[in-house]
């Protein structure tokens, strides 16, 4: 039996940025989702500005898996976006080799906690700007400047609903995390 190298990648970002959608678009297994309907009790806590049609939220994590190439599997762990669930992040980060910060330019400030989290822990990450329909698209260099990112951190435009777009983001984070890896 061939051995498989498994990589753990976190998918983080603000509330409603597209983390659950990204994991679901690329996972080769039916993704595990821990979504619950938004309630009136959460209305004062969860701002729906910019994501008014959002009806559910991740309360623990999303999980998916994809084989990047033969013998190399990536396990994706999507984090919850609201700060009241951030206590889960420390546990999810254990053993993570890299991360994706999903950014929504309509609420770019929601990325700062994710960027800070990975920078403080030395976890390599890429920023995947989720290009929502109807939202203004900014060049990656403008997003990098707005987030005050180091020039070495990749900033990629993607559509979290499109498998091939998400695969390119995964390849980028794997290459960043394992410089000697050569994903197909």
C-alpha positions in Angstrom: 0.0 0.0 0.0 1.3 3.4 -1.0 2.0 5.9 1.8 0.1 9.2 1.8 1.4 12.5 3.0 -1.5 14.5 4.6 -1.2 18.2 4.9 -3.5 20.2 7.2 -4.5 23.6 5.8 -6.7 26.1 7.7 -9.3 28.2 5.8 -10.0 31.4 7.8 -11.5 34.8 7.2 -14.3 37.1 8.2 -18.0 36.2 8.7 -19.5 35.6 5.3 -16.3 35.8 3.3 -16.8 32.4 1.6 -14.9 29.9 3.7 -17.6 27.2 3.7 -18.2 27.7 0.0 -14.4 27.4 -0.7 -14.1 24.1 1.2 -17.2 22.7 -0.5 -16.1 23.7 -4.0 -12.8 21.7 -3.9 -13.5 18.8 -1.5 -13.5 15.4 -3.0 -15.5 14.1 -0.1 -18.9 15.4 1.1 -17.7 18.2 3.3 -18.5 18.2 7.0 -20.3 21.4 7.9 -21.3 22.7 11.3 -23.7 25.5 10.1 -26.6 26.8 12.1 -29.3 29.3 11.1 -28.7 32.8 12.1 -31.1 33.8 14.9 -32.5 36.9 16.4 -30.3 36.5 19.4 -27.2 36.8 17.2 -28.5 39.9 15.3 -26.8 42.4 17.7 -23.5 40.4 17.5 -23.4 39.4 13.8 -23.3 42.3 11.4 -24.9 41.4 8.1 -23.7 44.6 6.4 -22.5 43.5 2.9 -23.9 40.0 3.4 -27.5 40.7 3.9 -28.7 37.4 2.3 -26.6 35.2 4.6 -28.9 32.9 6.6 -26.4 30.4 8.2 -23.1 30.5 10.0 -20.3 28.0 10.8 -20.2 27.4 14.6 -17.3 24.9 14.9 -15.6 24.1 11.6 -15.9 22.9 8.0 -13.9 19.9 6.9 -13.0 18.7 3.4 -10.3 16.7 1.6 -8.6 16.8 -1.8 -5.8 14.8 -3.3 -3.4 17.4 -4.8 -1.4 14.6 -6.5 -0.8 10.9 -6.0 0.4 10.4 -2.4 -0.4 14.0 -1.3 -3.7 14.7 0.4 -4.8 18.1 1.8 -7.2 18.2 4.7 -9.1 21.5 4.8 -10.3 22.9 8.1 -12.6 25.9 7.8 -12.7 28.1 10.8 -15.8 30.0 12.1 -15.7 33.7 11.2 -17.2 35.4 14.2 -14.9 36.4 17.1 -17.1 34.6 19.7 -16.0 31.3 18.1 -12.3 32.2 17.9 -11.5 29.9 20.9 -11.8 27.0 18.3 -9.0 28.5 16.2 -6.1 27.5 18.6 -7.3 23.8 18.5 -7.8 23.8 14.7 -4.3 25.4 14.2 -2.5 22.5 15.9 -0.4 20.7 13.2 -1.4 23.1 10.4 1.3 23.6 7.8 -0.4 26.5 6.1 -3.5 28.6 5.8 -5.8 30.5 3.4 -7.3 33.8 4.5 -10.5 34.3 2.5 -11.0 38.0 1.9 -14.2 39.8 0.9 -13.2 43.3 -0.3 -16.7 44.6 0.8 -15.6 43.9 4.4 -11.8 43.8 4.1 -11.3 44.8 7.7 -12.7 41.4 8.7 -9.4 39.8 7.5 -7.2 41.5 10.0 -7.8 39.0 12.9 -7.0 36.1 10.6 -3.8 37.7 9.2 -2.7 38.6 12.7 -3.5 35.0 14.0 -1.3 33.4 11.4 1.5 36.0 11.5 1.8 35.6 15.3 2.0 31.8 15.1 4.4 31.8 12.1 1.9 29.7 10.0 2.5 30.4 6.2 -0.6 31.8 4.5 -2.0 33.1 1.3 -4.8 35.6 0.9 -7.6 34.5 -1.5 -9.7 37.5 -2.5 -13.2 36.0 -3.1 -14.5 37.8 -6.2 -18.2 38.2 -5.3 -20.7 39.1 -8.1 -21.4 42.8 -8.1 -18.5 43.6 -5.8 -15.7 45.8 -7.1 -12.5 43.9 -8.0 -9.2 45.3 -6.8 -5.8 44.3 -8.1 -3.9 42.0 -5.7 -1.3 44.7 -5.0 -4.0 47.1 -3.7 -5.4 44.4 -1.4 -1.8 43.7 -0.2 -1.3 47.4 0.6 -4.7 47.7 2.3 -4.0 44.6 4.5 -0.4 45.8 5.2 1.0 42.4 4.1 4.6 41.4 3.6 5.4 41.3 -0.2 6.2 37.6 0.2 2.6 36.7 1.1 0.7 35.7 -2.1 -2.5 37.5 -2.8 -4.7 35.7 -5.3 -8.1 36.5 -6.9 -10.5 33.6 -6.8 -14.1 32.5 -7.0 -14.8 30.3 -4.0 -17.6 28.6 -5.9 -15.3 27.4 -8.7 -13.2 24.3 -8.1 -10.4 25.2 -10.5 -10.1 28.6 -9.0 -9.8 27.2 -5.5 -7.4 24.5 -6.6 -5.0 27.3 -7.7 -5.2 28.8 -4.3 -4.5 25.4 -2.7 -1.5 24.9 -4.9 -0.2 28.3 -3.9 -0.5 27.6 -0.1 1.1 24.1 -0.5 4.0 25.5 -2.5 4.4 28.3 0.2 4.2 25.7 3.1 6.4 23.1 1.5 8.9 24.8 -0.9 10.2 21.4 -2.1 6.7 20.1 -2.9 5.9 20.0 -6.6 2.1 19.8 -6.9 0.7 18.6 -10.2 
